[in-house]
C-alpha cells in the first residue's frame, strides 16, 4: 500500500524529537547547527532565525551526503542539528531523512514562529 503524507508524518514524528526554543538554544550552545529548511522565497519574505544555516528541504539529501561534491560541511554527524520550517512538517520530514542518512542528534524545533514567540532573534530578509 502506498504511503500517505499522514503516514510519513507519523513516522517522522516517531523518530525526530520535538524541542522547544530553550532546549534548542542549549543544543546550539553545545555546538549544534540551527537549520532552516524553508524555500528561499520564504526567507526573503520573513528572514530567518539569527544564526541559522539554510538548506532548502528540496536539496537536503544532496547537501547531507558526505560522499558527494555538493555536501555541505556544516552538516556533520557528530553535532546536534535543530531543524525548523514554517510550521514543523517539513522539519519533521527533513529530520527523518537525516536520521535515515546516519545523523543521530536530530531535533525538530517546529516553525519559525515557535522561535520568534519564545524570544528568538530573527535576521531581516
Secondary structure, DSSP 8 states (H G I E B T S, - for coil): ----HHHHHHHHHHHSEE--HHHHHHHHHTT-EEEE-S-HHHHHHH-EETT-EE--GGGHHHHH-TTSTT--TT--TTS-EEEEESSSHHHHHHHHHHHHTT---EEEEEEHHHHHHTT--EE--
